Structures are given as C-alpha cells and as structure tokens.
Amino acid sequence: MTISKKIGTTWISSTTGTEALKLLGSCFGLGYLPKAPGTFGSLSGILLYYICRDLSNLAQGCAVFIFILLAIGISEKIEKILRSKDPEEIVIDEAAGMWISLIFIGEIGWGAIICGLIIFRLLDILKPFPINLFQTFRGGTGILADDLAAGMITNFILRLLVLRGIF
C-alpha cells in the first residue's frame, strides 16, 4: 500500500490495475496475438477513425489528442511494469498511428483505408528516415513517436492520392 502524505490518499497496488493497463495497452488483447500483433493493433485505429469520423474536426482533434496522451501514459506504465523497452505487446501506439493516418482526410472508401493500412504498416516496420529519428525518444513518448510520425506521413500520402483522384 502506498500512502501519499501530500493529499492523504491511499493507493493500493493491485494486479487488477496492472492487468487493466495491459488490456488497454494491448488493445484488448490484440497485442498478444502470435502473428502480426502490430497489424491487428492498427485495425483498432481504423475502428477509432470510424467511430469519430462524423464528428467535427475540432471534436476529432480533441479525441485523438486525448487518446494519444492516454496512450503515452499507458505505454510508459506498461514499459515500467514489464521492464522492457517498447514491448511488442503494446499495440496502442499502432492504433494511434493508424488513426492519425486517416484523420481529417474526409470521406474515403475502403480502398483508401486499406491502402493507408499498408502504407502505415510498411513505414512502421521499415522506419525510414525521418521516422527512425523518433526511436531515440524514451518512455511512452518514444513508444508512440515513431508510430505518430508514420501516421502523419501516411496521411500526407493518402491526401496526395485523393487529390490525384486515385481514391
């Protein structure tokens, strides 16, 4: 049990809290799949996009910003619990990156979404310049930074494809 002397609260360390963090960080267990956990985590980002796509741009921006802040905190806690740098079970970063890949583009069909998923996963796996620069960040920020960068580049590429009339 941990007691905070500043505000007089008591926090009980529990495995329930740890398991809840792992559940959220793994996108409800997708990070524990034996094959392609990052790809399945990215599918969560598509779901988040679909849930929020009809909101105003301001509401979408606020939602993704809050999600990213929560993902950074969750990722950092899990990294400390597992004592491992960027554990592969954490796929909430892929969800955030994929959501960034699709946000604010407007009405896009499944072809563009699948193309975005492929581009995002390639960038996330290969980590070309400048995405590789974000690998040096530490903690939860480091876990998410490269995925967010890959998402931004994917978003830019998708916008170009939409402007060219490909989607």
RANORZI-V36617 format. One record per residue. N is the residue number from 1. RES is the residue in three letters. SS is DSSP state (H for helix, E for strand, L for the rest). OMEGA is omega in whole degrees, -180 to 180 (NA if undefined). D_FIRST is the distance of its C-alpha to the first C-alpha in whole Angstrom. Layout:
N:RES:SS:OMEGA:D_FIRST + N:RES:SS:OMEGA:D_FIRST
This chain:
1:MET:L:178:0 + 2:THR:E:179:4 + 3:ILE:E:177:7 + 4:SER:L:-179:10 + 5:LYS:L:-178:13 + 6:LYS:L:-175:15 + 7:ILE:L:174:15 + 8:GLY:L:179:13 + 9:THR:L:179:11 + 10:THR:E:175:7 + 11:TRP:E:178:6 + 12:ILE:L:177:5 + 13:SER:L:-178:6 + 14:SER:L:175:9 + 15:THR:H:178:13 + 16:THR:H:177:14 + 17:GLY:H:178:13 + 18:THR:H:-179:15 + 19:GLU:H:177:17 + 20:ALA:H:177:18 + 21:LEU:H:179:19 + 22:LYS:H:179:21 + 23:LEU:H:179:23 + 24:LEU:H:-178:23 + 25:GLY:H:179:24 + 26:SER:L:-177:26 + 27:CYS:L:178:28 + 28:PHE:L:173:27 + 29:GLY:L:-179:28 + 30:LEU:H:180:31 + 31:GLY:H:180:30 + 32:TYR:H:177:30 + 33:LEU:L:-176:33 + 34:PRO:L:-179:35 + 35:LYS:L:172:38 + 36:ALA:L:180:38 + 37:PRO:H:179:34 + 38:GLY:H:178:35 + 39:THR:H:178:38 + 40:PHE:H:175:36 + 41:GLY:H:177:34 + 42:SER:H:177:37 + 43:LEU:H:175:38 + 44:SER:H:177:35 + 45:GLY:H:176:36 + 46:ILE:H:177:39 + 47:LEU:H:178:38 + 48:LEU:H:177:36 + 49:TYR:H:-179:39 + 50:TYR:H:179:41 + 51:ILE:H:-173:39 + 52:CYS:H:-171:39 + 53:ARG:L:-179:43 + 54:ASP:L:176:44 + 55:LEU:L:175:42 + 56:SER:L:178:44 + 57:ASN:H:179:43 + 58:LEU:H:180:41 + 59:ALA:H:177:39 + 60:GLN:H:179:39 + 61:GLY:H:178:38 + 62:CYS:H:-179:35 + 63:ALA:H:-179:34 + 64:VAL:H:179:34 + 65:PHE:H:179:32 + 66:ILE:H:178:29 + 67:PHE:H:-180:29 + 68:ILE:H:178:29 + 69:LEU:H:178:27 + 70:LEU:H:-180:24 + 71:ALA:H:177:26 + 72:ILE:H:180:25 + 73:GLY:H:180:21 + 74:ILE:H:-179:21 + 75:SER:H:-179:23 + 76:GLU:H:179:21 + 77:LYS:H:-179:18 + 78:ILE:H:178:19 + 79:GLU:H:179:21 + 80:LYS:H:-180:18 + 81:ILE:H:-177:17 + 82:LEU:H:-178:20 + 83:ARG:L:-178:21 + 84:SER:L:179:24 + 85:LYS:L:179:27 + 86:ASP:L:180:28 + 87:PRO:L:-176:27 + 88:GLU:L:177:30 + 89:GLU:L:179:28 + 90:ILE:L:178:27 + 91:VAL:L:176:30 + 92:ILE:H:177:29 + 93:ASP:H:176:31 + 94:GLU:H:178:34 + 95:ALA:H:180:33 + 96:ALA:H:-180:33 + 97:GLY:H:179:36 + 98:MET:H:177:38 + 99:TRP:H:177:38 + 100:ILE:H:180:39 + 101:SER:H:-172:42 + 102:LEU:H:-171:43 + 103:ILE:L:174:42 + 104:PHE:L:180:45 + 105:ILE:L:-178:48 + 106:GLY:L:-179:49 + 107:GLU:L:177:50 + 108:ILE:L:-179:50 + 109:GLY:L:-178:51 + 110:TRP:H:178:50 + 111:GLY:H:179:52 + 112:ALA:H:-180:50 + 113:ILE:H:178:47 + 114:ILE:H:177:47 + 115:CYS:H:178:49 + 116:GLY:H:178:46 + 117:LEU:H:-180:44 + 118:ILE:H:180:46 + 119:ILE:H:-179:46 + 120:PHE:H:-178:43 + 121:ARG:H:177:42 + 122:LEU:H:179:45 + 123:LEU:H:-179:43 + 124:ASP:H:-179:40 + 125:ILE:H:-175:41 + 126:LEU:H:180:43 + 127:LYS:L:177:42 + 128:PRO:L:176:45 + 129:PHE:L:4:45 + 130:PRO:L:-177:44 + 131:ILE:H:-179:41 + 132:ASN:H:179:40 + 133:LEU:H:-177:40 + 134:PHE:H:177:36 + 135:GLN:H:-177:35 + 136:THR:H:179:34 + 137:PHE:L:-178:32 + 138:ARG:L:174:28 + 139:GLY:H:-179:25 + 140:GLY:H:178:25 + 141:THR:H:179:28 + 142:GLY:H:180:30 + 143:ILE:H:-176:29 + 144:LEU:H:-169:31 + 145:ALA:H:-178:33 + 146:ASP:H:178:36 + 147:ASP:H:177:36 + 148:LEU:H:177:36 + 149:ALA:H:177:39 + 150:ALA:H:178:41 + 151:GLY:H:179:40 + 152:MET:H:179:42 + 153:ILE:H:177:45 + 154:THR:H:179:45 + 155:ASN:H:179:45 + 156:PHE:H:180:48 + 157:ILE:H:179:50 + 158:LEU:H:177:50 + 159:ARG:H:178:51 + 160:LEU:H:179:54 + 161:LEU:H:178:55 + 162:VAL:H:178:55 + 163:LEU:H:179:57 + 164:ARG:L:178:59 + 165:GLY:L:-180:60 + 166:ILE:L:176:58 + 167:PHE:L:NA:56
